[in-house]
Amino acid sequence: QVQLVESGGGLVQAGGSLRLSCTASGIIFRVFTMGWYRQAPGKQRDMVATITTGGSTNYADSVKGRFTISRNNAKNSVDLHMNSLKPEDTAVYYCAVIGQNKIPIPGYWGQGTQVTVSS
């Protein structure tokens, strides 16, 4: 059974920072690309950042230069460091396991963690 558990969300003022963490179980973590997605109220779930097994990263244009994704294969974890947060970053953030077709594997989602950025 695949489990992804996110943590680290919260309320922060604009310009502040947060670190999100996701711990995975039930998968061979080191062989998968991992990702962070987010969903704001009334909007679709969008990719924020992904990291391959070799450590190559990809970011949404809206977060480039502000967010950093990292992974620790020994701990089966993937983090998202978020700096210079903006109110438009407010969303529920989800950890995802990325399939070979470069999209999240259906059903392999965490429960999400709320990030709220106040202006």
VEXZA-49040 format. One line per field, with one value per residue: y, z, x of N, C-alpha, C in turn; residue in one letter. Coordinates in steps of 0.02 Angstrom, whole numbers, padded with zeros to 5 digits. Layout:
n_py <- [Y|...]
n_pz <- [Z|...]
n_px <- [X|...]
ca_py <- [Y|...]
ca_pz <- [Z|...]
ca_px <- [X|...]
c_py <- [Y|...]
c_pz <- [Z|...]
c_px <- [X|...]
type <- [a|...]
END
This chain:
n_py <- [-00059|00105|00249|00421|00551|00712|00860|01014|01127|01285|01446|01595|01754|01861|01855|01775|01611|01434|01260|01114|00941|00772|00606|00446|00281|00106|00103|00084|00199|00263|00242|00318|00469|00611|00728|00891|00959|01080|01144|01268|01343|01308|01290|01196|01057|01089|01067|01099|01074|00955|00813|00711|00539|00554|00678|00788|00937|01017|01159|01251|01399|01503|01486|01477|01512|01543|01431|01273|01106|00953|00791|00645|00497|00399|00421|00411|00529|00686|00857|01025|01179|01337|01502|01681|01695|01717|01787|01723|01597|01525|01376|01202|01089|00951|00795|00691|00541|00513|00445|00343|00407|00535|00599|00617|00465|00392|00400|00391|00492|00609|00665|00799|00964|01116|01276|01440|01605|01761|01931]
n_pz <- [00000|-00050|00030|00056|00150|00192|00266|00358|00311|00331|00402|00338|00321|00177|00085|00172|00225|00202|00235|00157|00185|00128|00158|00097|00081|00044|-00087|-00203|-00174|-00228|-00364|-00427|-00505|-00414|-00358|-00322|-00311|-00325|-00271|-00285|-00216|-00317|-00430|-00546|-00510|-00509|-00571|-00469|-00440|-00491|-00463|-00524|-00520|-00531|-00482|-00560|-00586|-00606|-00629|-00604|-00695|-00615|-00491|-00502|-00449|-00323|-00255|-00201|-00237|-00160|-00127|-00023|-00034|00057|00161|00106|00067|00009|-00009|-00009|-00021|00012|-00028|-00014|-00017|-00091|-00091|-00193|-00191|-00105|-00067|-00069|-00047|-00127|-00123|-00247|-00342|-00486|-00643|-00781|-00891|-00861|-00787|-00637|-00547|-00547|-00400|-00317|-00212|-00081|00070|00069|00114|00190|00132|00173|00126|00186|00145]
n_px <- [00042|00033|00089|00089|00144|00120|00190|00213|00147|00059|00016|00078|00159|00163|00313|00377|00441|00426|00444|00403|00375|00380|00349|00373|00303|00290|00330|00466|00562|00676|00677|00586|00531|00486|00360|00292|00133|00001|-00157|-00271|-00420|-00560|-00484|-00381|-00272|-00103|00064|00203|00339|00462|00569|00695|00756|00891|00912|00882|00791|00631|00531|00379|00345|00301|00357|00492|00656|00614|00566|00630|00657|00698|00772|00786|00845|00880|00798|00675|00610|00545|00569|00504|00563|00511|00523|00509|00369|00207|00041|-00030|00023|-00050|-00129|-00179|-00053|00018|00102|00174|00191|00280|00244|00309|00261|00273|00176|00078|00053|-00103|-00198|-00090|-00063|-00030|-00115|-00117|-00064|-00102|-00060|-00055|-00042|-00031|-00070]
ca_py <- [00000|00166|00304|00483|00593|00779|00901|01077|01184|01331|01516|01636|01818|01869|01865|01725|01547|01372|01199|01057|00876|00716|00542|00394|00211|00062|00106|00087|00272|00289|00232|00361|00542|00636|00795|00930|00991|01120|01158|01322|01335|01321|01284|01129|01041|01104|01049|01151|01055|00884|00795|00643|00496|00579|00744|00843|00970|01057|01203|01294|01466|01547|01475|01475|01560|01551|01366|01223|01038|00909|00725|00606|00428|00358|00432|00408|00593|00741|00921|01084|01239|01392|01568|01740|01672|01767|01765|01677|01530|01493|01316|01138|01061|00878|00757|00644|00495|00526|00385|00348|00454|00602|00628|00582|00401|00400|00369|00397|00560|00618|00696|00870|01009|01183|01333|01503|01662|01822|01991]
ca_pz <- [00000|-00055|00073|00052|00206|00188|00327|00353|00290|00384|00384|00337|00288|00113|00092|00218|00199|00230|00207|00157|00182|00110|00169|00059|00099|-00001|-00154|-00206|-00182|-00266|-00436|-00452|-00503|-00365|-00373|-00281|-00348|-00281|-00295|-00252|-00219|-00381|-00484|-00556|-00476|-00554|-00551|-00439|-00450|-00492|-00457|-00550|-00479|-00534|-00451|-00605|-00562|-00653|-00589|-00637|-00704|-00561|-00429|-00517|-00412|-00255|-00225|-00215|-00221|-00147|-00106|00017|-00047|00117|00206|00066|00077|-00038|00023|-00050|00015|-00020|-00004|-00045|-00031|-00113|-00078|-00245|-00176|-00061|-00098|-00038|-00081|-00128|-00146|-00298|-00374|-00558|-00683|-00839|-00939|-00834|-00751|-00574|-00549|-00516|-00334|-00277|-00186|-00010|00091|00058|00170|00172|00137|00167|00128|00196|00116]
ca_px <- [00000|00073|00069|00128|00123|00148|00189|00250|00108|00039|00001|00139|00150|00197|00384|00403|00465|00402|00472|00357|00408|00337|00381|00338|00311|00254|00358|00539|00564|00733|00670|00533|00528|00437|00339|00245|00080|-00041|-00225|-00305|-00493|-00590|-00436|-00356|-00209|-00048|00132|00245|00409|00477|00640|00705|00798|00959|00915|00864|00731|00591|00488|00330|00374|00279|00395|00564|00696|00588|00556|00681|00638|00755|00751|00832|00825|00891|00741|00613|00576|00554|00553|00495|00581|00475|00544|00476|00301|00159|-00028|-00052|00048|-00098|-00158|-00162|00005|00017|00159|00152|00238|00274|00253|00354|00231|00288|00120|00068|00019|-00169|-00207|-00029|-00061|-00037|-00178|-00111|-00050|-00125|-00015|-00092|00003|-00069|-00039]
c_py <- [00062|00219|00362|00529|00659|00814|00967|01137|01230|01399|01557|01702|01819|01887|01813|01660|01490|01314|01143|00993|00823|00652|00488|00325|00170|00064|00102|00158|00294|00282|00278|00435|00561|00708|00826|00964|01034|01134|01212|01312|01353|01314|01212|01120|01048|01083|01110|01136|00979|00873|00723|00602|00520|00649|00802|00871|01008|01096|01237|01364|01512|01540|01473|01530|01570|01484|01319|01155|00997|00841|00691|00533|00382|00364|00428|00473|00642|00805|00975|01145|01298|01458|01622|01723|01731|01742|01716|01607|01492|01436|01257|01107|00985|00850|00705|00600|00500|00462|00396|00394|00526|00637|00588|00516|00409|00364|00374|00471|00558|00652|00772|00908|01080|01234|01395|01561|01725|01882|02044]
c_pz <- [00000|-00008|00064|00106|00203|00256|00312|00329|00348|00356|00390|00302|00221|00124|00137|00184|00236|00198|00214|00151|00164|00121|00135|00087|00049|-00073|-00148|-00225|-00232|-00341|-00468|-00452|-00455|-00381|-00319|-00328|-00299|-00314|-00252|-00259|-00288|-00441|-00490|-00517|-00526|-00526|-00523|-00455|-00452|-00486|-00478|-00502|-00478|-00506|-00498|-00584|-00617|-00611|-00633|-00641|-00645|-00497|-00440|-00479|-00340|-00218|-00245|-00192|-00209|-00124|-00066|00009|00014|00165|00170|00071|00021|-00005|-00029|-00006|-00023|00013|-00041|-00064|-00046|-00097|-00131|-00238|-00130|-00097|-00051|-00080|-00072|-00153|-00195|-00322|-00449|-00597|-00743|-00892|-00915|-00805|-00687|-00583|-00514|-00449|-00289|-00257|-00110|00006|00081|00122|00148|00183|00125|00176|00132|00169|00168]
c_px <- [00044|00045|00117|00101|00159|00144|00223|00210|00091|00022|00064|00123|00187|00270|00417|00422|00431|00440|00420|00398|00357|00378|00339|00352|00271|00277|00434|00556|00618|00725|00619|00552|00473|00419|00296|00196|00040|-00108|-00256|-00380|-00520|-00545|-00412|-00291|-00152|00019|00168|00318|00413|00552|00648|00748|00870|00967|00901|00796|00696|00541|00436|00361|00359|00319|00470|00600|00672|00582|00613|00655|00701|00729|00806|00811|00834|00832|00674|00574|00592|00529|00541|00509|00552|00496|00506|00404|00255|00088|-00053|-00022|00001|-00133|-00147|-00106|00006|00083|00134|00209|00227|00289|00299|00327|00236|00227|00110|00030|-00048|-00173|-00146|-00020|-00061|-00104|-00176|-00096|-00066|-00070|-00057|-00044|-00040|-00032|-00027]
type <- [q|v|q|l|v|e|s|g|g|g|l|v|q|a|g|g|s|l|r|l|s|c|t|a|s|g|i|i|f|r|v|f|t|m|g|w|y|r|q|a|p|g|k|q|r|d|m|v|a|t|i|t|t|g|g|s|t|n|y|a|d|s|v|k|g|r|f|t|i|s|r|n|n|a|k|n|s|v|d|l|h|m|n|s|l|k|p|e|d|t|a|v|y|y|c|a|v|i|g|q|n|k|i|p|i|p|g|y|w|g|q|g|t|q|v|t|v|s|s]
END
